[in-house]
Structure formats: C-alpha cells, structure tokens
C-alpha cells in the first residue's frame, strides 16, 4: 500500500493477480470508455471520477495528471 498515513482508515480487499496483469483497473476502464475525448476532457473525466471515488474523504496529497493524445 502506498501513502499509508497514521490514524487513517482504509478499506481492504484481496485480489489475485496473474502474470501480465496491471493494477490500473479503474483508471484503465475510465480511459478506454472515453477514448473519443480530447486530453482536456479526459483529464476532467478522470478528475471527476477520483472526486466521486474519494467520497467524503479528504485528499491527503496533490492530484497531478498529464494526458498526451497522438492524433
């Protein structure tokens, strides 16, 4: 786990990874379902998803995202 902070509550789950798996499931799903968007729109979509996912939790760190789309 990255970014563990003392006194914070975390949910836990167990998943089984296979050779070749990449642990970006939620991000990959968002990007693949919004490929038609411009980089700026995609950043907005990903940011909105992060805000929705965090719920009432406060981000304890910055949120930086760079999207490059080759046309």
TAGILIN-V640897 format. One line per field, one symbol per residue. ss: DSSP state (A for helix, B for strand, O for the rest). psi: psi as a letter, one per 20 degrees, with the letter a starting at -180 (. if undefined). burial: I if it has 24 or more other ideal C-beta (glycine too) atoms within 12 Angstrom, else O. Layout:
ss = ???
psi = ???
burial = ???
This chain:
ss = OOOOOOOOOOOOOOOOOOOOOOOOAAAAAAAAOOOOOOAAAAAAAAAAAAAAAAOOOOOOOOOOOOOOOOO
psi = pqkpppjqpqqqqpqoqrpiqpmkggghggghjkhiqrggghggggghgggghhciqppirroppppppp.
burial = OOOOOOOOOOOOOOOOOOOOOOOOOOOOOIOOOOOOOOOOOIOOIIOOOOOOOOOOOOOOOOOOOOOOOOO
